[in-house]
Amino acid sequence: MNTVETVPKLEPRATDAHKGDFGKVCIIAGSRGMSGAAALAGRAALRAGAGLVRVATPKSVLPIVASIEPSFTTIALPEDSSGRISAKAINTILEAATQNDAVAFGPGTGISGALRSVLEALLGQEQLQLVVDADGLNNLAGMKSWPDKLKAKLILTPHPGEMKRLWASLFREQPPTDRRERAVRLAQQTGTVVVLKGAGTVVTDGERIYVNKTGNPGMATAGSGDVLTGVITALTGQGLSDFDAAVLGVYIHGSAGDIAAERTGQTSLIATDIAQALSDAFMRSG
């Protein structure tokens, strides 16, 4: 196993660059009562340099999501009676996927059979750059033999609870106690890049491994993971490999959390503070 110590960087921007040079990304997120997750991920993707961000969300929550951040555009999706994305949204979502350089699925979506159908359709898209987080992971854990159907290039970003559910859906044995071994085994079994969140976030593609050193306990707050999803998706959309985007993403996300904690203290730290500090984190990283 090759341990990676160096954090990748984005290339300097050309003086004649335009927004199309920095990636178009689509964030599929949100449900009734969870509009903030969609908005946080979209805002973070913008702060992480994506040239164009679209947030695809249930039509009833779209006005709320759009009002939180005017710099991204939105896509209204059909929804079920509980305000979650319905199976009728599959064609719209697949069309959006073809028009973007990277796609994220999961923050605040909830769990349902229809959402699993949407996710299965995305997994089957050849070479789609796809980040799955939060409820996306919980839906994934409910799908049988999904690695056998995987054609997309997939980044998984579980916290320990989501990791436990994913592991139980794929392995008959108990997970290793060592976090690094657990992440490596999952990456190898599924052919994905795994970001196992927590103190010392682990990033691995099954061959290389990076253990992050930025971040602090104040980041254990609702919405922090949604910000990370937006950052990684934006970096993937800007042309970094899945592994490099995940490594730089967790480093920048943790650094932004450290900067935010310097301003607010760890106790009062909230996810919007992390998103706001992303600009300073990128500047500090050089």
DAZIMO-V371455 format. One record per residue. N is the residue number from 0. RES is the residue in one small letter. OMEGA is omega in degrees with one decimal (none if undefined). NEAR is the number of other ideal C-beta (glycine too) atoms within 10 Angstrom. D_FIRST is the distance of its C-alpha to the first C-alpha in whole Angstrom. Layout:
# DAZIMO-V371455
n-><N	N>
res-><RES	RES>
omega-><OMEGA	OMEGA>
near-><NEAR	NEAR>
d_first-><D_FIRST	D_FIRST>
This chain:
# DAZIMO-V371455
n-><0	1	2	3	4	5	6	7	8	9	10	11	12	13	14	15	16	17	18	19	20	21	22	23	24	25	26	27	28	29	30	31	32	33	34	35	36	37	38	39	40	41	42	43	44	45	46	47	48	49	50	51	52	53	54	55	56	57	58	59	60	61	62	63	64	65	66	67	68	69	70	71	72	73	74	75	76	77	78	79	80	81	82	83	84	85	86	87	88	89	90	91	92	93	94	95	96	97	98	99	100	101	102	103	104	105	106	107	108	109	110	111	112	113	114	115	116	117	118	119	120	121	122	123	124	125	126	127	128	129	130	131	132	133	134	135	136	137	138	139	140	141	142	143	144	145	146	147	148	149	150	151	152	153	154	155	156	157	158	159	160	161	162	163	164	165	166	167	168	169	170	171	172	173	174	175	176	177	178	179	180	181	182	183	184	185	186	187	188	189	190	191	192	193	194	195	196	197	198	199	200	201	202	203	204	205	206	207	208	209	210	211	212	213	214	215	216	217	218	219	220	221	222	223	224	225	226	227	228	229	230	231	232	233	234	235	236	237	238	239	240	241	242	243	244	245	246	247	248	249	250	251	252	253	254	255	256	257	258	259	260	261	262	263	264	265	266	267	268	269	270	271	272	273	274	275	276	277	278	279	280	281	282	283	284	285>
res-><m	n	t	v	e	t	v	p	k	l	e	p	r	a	t	d	a	h	k	g	d	f	g	k	v	c	i	i	a	g	s	r	g	m	s	g	a	a	a	l	a	g	r	a	a	l	r	a	g	a	g	l	v	r	v	a	t	p	k	s	v	l	p	i	v	a	s	i	e	p	s	f	t	t	i	a	l	p	e	d	s	s	g	r	i	s	a	k	a	i	n	t	i	l	e	a	a	t	q	n	d	a	v	a	f	g	p	g	t	g	i	s	g	a	l	r	s	v	l	e	a	l	l	g	q	e	q	l	q	l	v	v	d	a	d	g	l	n	n	l	a	g	m	k	s	w	p	d	k	l	k	a	k	l	i	l	t	p	h	p	g	e	m	k	r	l	w	a	s	l	f	r	e	q	p	p	t	d	r	r	e	r	a	v	r	l	a	q	q	t	g	t	v	v	v	l	k	g	a	g	t	v	v	t	d	g	e	r	i	y	v	n	k	t	g	n	p	g	m	a	t	a	g	s	g	d	v	l	t	g	v	i	t	a	l	t	g	q	g	l	s	d	f	d	a	a	v	l	g	v	y	i	h	g	s	a	g	d	i	a	a	e	r	t	g	q	t	s	l	i	a	t	d	i	a	q	a	l	s	d	a	f	m	r	s	g>
omega-><-178.4	178.6	-178.1	178.6	-175.6	178.0	179.8	179.0	172.1	176.2	175.0	-178.0	177.9	-177.6	-179.2	-177.6	173.2	-171.5	178.4	179.8	-171.2	169.0	170.8	-178.5	178.3	178.6	178.4	-166.9	171.4	174.7	178.9	-178.1	-177.7	179.9	-178.4	-179.5	179.4	-177.8	179.0	-179.8	178.8	178.9	-179.8	178.0	175.7	-179.2	178.1	167.6	178.4	-178.4	-179.3	-180.0	173.3	175.9	178.3	-170.4	179.0	-171.5	-177.7	179.6	-178.0	-179.5	178.7	-179.4	-178.3	-177.7	-178.0	-177.5	-177.3	-173.3	171.0	174.7	-175.3	174.9	-180.0	-178.1	172.3	-175.6	176.7	-175.4	178.6	178.9	176.0	177.0	-178.6	179.7	177.9	-179.1	-171.4	-177.8	177.6	-179.4	179.8	176.1	177.5	-179.1	-179.6	-176.6	-175.7	-179.4	179.2	-177.4	171.7	179.9	167.6	-174.5	174.2	-175.6	-169.8	-176.1	177.8	174.9	178.5	179.0	175.4	176.5	176.8	-178.3	178.9	177.8	178.5	179.8	-177.7	-179.6	-175.9	173.4	175.0	174.7	-169.9	174.0	179.0	-174.4	167.9	-178.6	172.9	178.4	179.0	172.9	179.3	-179.7	178.8	-178.6	-177.8	171.7	-176.8	178.7	179.5	-177.7	-170.6	173.1	178.0	172.4	-162.3	170.6	177.4	-175.7	-176.3	161.9	-173.5	179.2	177.7	177.1	179.8	180.0	177.4	-178.8	-177.6	-179.2	-174.0	-174.0	176.1	-177.9	175.7	179.8	175.4	178.1	-179.9	-177.2	-178.0	178.9	179.2	-179.2	-179.7	-179.5	179.1	179.3	-179.4	-178.0	-171.9	-176.9	-177.0	165.5	-178.1	174.4	179.6	-172.3	-180.0	177.1	-173.7	-180.0	-178.4	174.5	179.8	170.8	-178.5	177.3	176.7	-179.8	177.7	176.6	-173.3	-177.7	177.1	178.0	-175.6	-176.4	177.6	-178.6	174.9	-175.2	-177.2	177.5	-179.7	179.0	177.0	176.0	178.9	178.0	179.2	-178.7	-177.8	179.6	179.1	-178.9	175.2	179.0	178.6	170.8	175.7	174.2	-179.4	-178.5	-178.9	178.2	179.5	179.3	179.8	-179.5	-178.9	178.2	-178.9	179.4	178.3	178.4	176.6	176.1	177.8	177.9	179.2	179.8	175.8	-176.6	-170.8	-167.9	-177.4	-176.1	-175.0	-176.8	175.0	-171.0	179.4	175.2	179.4	179.5	-179.7	-176.1	-179.1	-178.5	178.1	178.8	176.9	179.2	178.9	-177.4	177.6	none>
near-><10	9	10	16	7	7	18	16	13	18	8	7	10	8	5	6	11	8	10	10	12	20	25	18	31	27	37	31	34	35	26	17	12	23	25	21	29	33	31	31	36	37	25	33	32	19	24	34	18	29	18	20	28	21	29	28	33	28	15	15	25	20	12	15	26	19	10	16	18	7	11	24	13	22	18	16	24	15	22	19	7	12	18	22	29	19	16	13	27	18	11	17	21	15	10	18	21	9	11	22	21	29	28	34	30	29	32	28	27	22	15	19	11	20	27	19	17	26	25	16	16	22	20	14	17	7	8	19	24	27	35	26	30	25	24	30	21	19	25	27	20	15	15	8	9	21	14	6	12	16	13	19	19	22	27	25	29	28	18	12	10	24	23	15	15	22	19	12	14	17	12	5	7	9	18	13	7	11	18	17	15	21	27	22	20	22	24	14	15	18	12	22	27	27	32	25	24	14	11	13	26	22	30	30	22	19	11	17	21	26	17	22	13	19	24	15	12	20	26	15	17	11	21	23	25	31	31	32	31	36	32	33	35	32	29	29	28	21	16	22	15	22	22	21	29	30	27	24	30	27	23	26	31	21	23	31	29	20	21	27	21	12	12	14	10	16	9	12	23	16	23	17	22	32	29	18	26	26	14	16	23	19	9	13	14	6>
d_first-><0	4	6	10	13	15	17	19	23	25	27	31	34	36	40	41	38	39	38	37	34	32	31	33	32	33	32	34	35	37	40	43	43	39	40	38	35	36	37	34	32	34	35	32	31	34	33	29	31	32	35	36	35	37	37	38	40	42	46	47	45	44	47	46	42	44	46	43	42	44	41	40	41	42	42	44	43	45	44	45	48	45	44	41	40	42	41	43	41	39	41	41	37	36	38	37	33	35	36	33	30	28	29	28	29	30	31	34	35	36	35	37	38	38	35	33	35	35	31	31	33	30	27	29	30	28	25	27	25	25	24	25	25	28	30	28	26	28	30	27	27	30	29	29	26	26	22	25	27	24	25	24	21	20	19	20	20	21	22	22	25	24	21	23	25	23	21	24	25	22	21	24	22	22	19	16	18	15	14	11	10	13	12	9	12	14	13	12	15	17	15	16	14	15	16	17	20	21	21	18	17	13	12	10	10	8	5	6	7	10	13	16	19	22	24	27	28	31	29	29	32	33	32	29	27	29	29	25	26	28	26	23	26	27	25	23	27	27	25	21	19	18	14	16	19	18	16	19	21	20	20	24	25	24	26	29	29	29	32	34	34	35	38	39	37	34	37	39	36	36	34	36	36	32	33	36	33	31	33	33	29	29	31	30	26	28>
